[in-house]
Amino acid sequence: MEQLKKLDKVAYIRFASVYRSFEDIKEFGEEIARLED
């Protein structure tokens, strides 16, 4: 997943939203925030 994150952040978030099965919008937002670092 790290390679996808480096290649395309939008694709990474889309994939992670399914793969990681976020419980709520807060978890989703936290993952997006990690991309901004």
TITORTI-751882 format. One line per 5 residues: number of its first residue (from 1); their letters; for each residue x, y, z of C-alpha. Coordinates in steps of 0.25 Angstrom, whole numbers, plus 5000, padded with zeros to 4 digits. Layout:
<nodes>
NUM	A	X,Y,Z ~ ...
</nodes>
This chain:
<nodes>
1	MEQLK	5000,5000,5000 ~ 5012,5009,5002 ~ 5015,5009,4987 ~ 5001,5013,4984 ~ 5001,5024,4994
6	KLDKV	5014,5030,4987 ~ 5008,5028,4973 ~ 4994,5033,4975 ~ 4988,5038,4988 ~ 4974,5038,4983
11	AYIRF	4975,5024,4979 ~ 4981,5020,4992 ~ 4970,5026,5000 ~ 4960,5019,4991 ~ 4966,5006,4993
16	ASVYR	4969,5008,5008 ~ 4954,5011,5010 ~ 4950,4997,5006 ~ 4963,4990,5010 ~ 4963,4995,5024
21	SFEDI	4948,4995,5026 ~ 4948,5009,5034 ~ 4937,5008,5045 ~ 4934,5023,5044 ~ 4937,5036,5037
26	KEFGE	4947,5040,5048 ~ 4956,5028,5044 ~ 4955,5032,5030 ~ 4958,5046,5033 ~ 4970,5042,5041
31	EIARL	4976,5034,5030 ~ 4974,5046,5020 ~ 4981,5054,5031 ~ 4993,5045,5031 ~ 4995,5047,5016
36	ED	4996,5062,5018 ~ 5008,5060,5027
</nodes>
